[in-house]
Amino acid sequence: MRFDRMRPHQIAEAVAANTPVVLPIGVMEYHGEHLPAGVDLLAVTETLARLGDDVVVLPPFAYGAASFAVAGPGSGTSHVGASVIQPMAEALFGALLATGFRNIHGVIHHQTEGFDQGMPTDLAFRLAGRNAVMKWLEAERGLGWWGDRRMQGYYAAQAAGADPFNWIRIHPLFPKNDVLPFDHAGEGETALMLALAPETVAMERALEGGHWYTETAVSATAELGEAGVAVALAHLRHVLGLG
């Protein structure tokens, strides 16, 4: 379900059912001459679309901290600093909590090879989520909410999955896997686009520019991309609690 197409009663039903609400997170970044600037976003949005009505998908955030490590601004890369993203994301998460959602997720593909330590875009959203939850808890339950005797069952509730710090979580699109090569505009990401958005790929331009990171793109196939999508879907179903 797309949030922007939902009517009020449908939103209320999603809140009552604790349906996962997912924010696709991406950047605009140069991916060689054969792929579009929105590879990292399209990988997320097009994969989420395959989950159908099992999730509520928010309008995507497309302007992350791409950095100019790959190419300069004339290439199509648009860099928005994490310090700007964080307060916007915090306000968005606060609005979703106020709506009643308690099963909120962000999914990102950009720079997630070291997700355990994080990179600027995902860290901005992760901090925003924590801040939004803390502010909501203090506003609704008062200062010292955790130390109140009513919270003496906190650790037991946490073990049972009722931890408020699970209300907002950020995930990479892929777990660590051996199916799809993790790269930038090479065989792996080109295969993903061939599977998810083939109309955006110009394979005949894969070697233009002489970039080292696109040299393996010529080996990409839609079949490899579909295998990668299957890995991503299984991972998302797990982290979103879809079974």
Phi, psi and omega in degrees: 000135175267125184303322183290349179253002184270140175270165186308318182293329178289323176295316179299321179294321178294321177297312182297326181275358183055040179295136177300134177248125189238130174258114173287131183240129181212183177223164170257117188210144178299127178232051180076182182275351186256351183236158181280165180295336186265025181310309186295327177282314181299323178302323181280309186296318183286330175289315179300326180301334181282352176277349176063220186276009179286344180224158170262122182255120179283158171305135188289153170261118191249002190236065182275188180276081183292323189071164178253031181293328182272314183200160182284179185295338179287355184270351187109350175289132176238117183255124174240121187296149181299329181293336176276322182294318189303310180293326176297314180296321179298318178295320178296313180297322177299320179295322180291322176296319179296328177292333179119356180290138178228017181221067190255135183224148168244142178235130184225147178245338186289126174056042183260011179296335176240049189298332181298327176266329175091159175229167192310315184293308182293326178295322178299317180287325179293316177296319179301318179296316179297316180297318181297318179294315179300316179296320179295315181298317180292323180290320185272328186248351177091161176297144182074020184302322184287327181281351180295145182301334178297345181263013185295343176266017186304312185291325176293319179294324179297317179296332181273000177092015182257026182286123179297340178281004169261002180294329180228120181224147180244134185231149168284154178297324182244143165282176172294125185214163180250010184271307183254126177300128178273117184207187175239105176066015177264211184302317184295304183289329176294319177298318178303314181292326176297329179276321189262326183212064187299335181291347181267355187258133175240085186301330181294348180253010187301327183261002178292143179097341178066030182278136179296327187281350177256000186298330181273356184300330183295344180271355185291144175224156176297328180296317176297319178300317179296324176297320177294319178300320179298321177295314181297318180296318178297319178297315181295318178300325178291307186288337178271358178073032183265002180087000000 
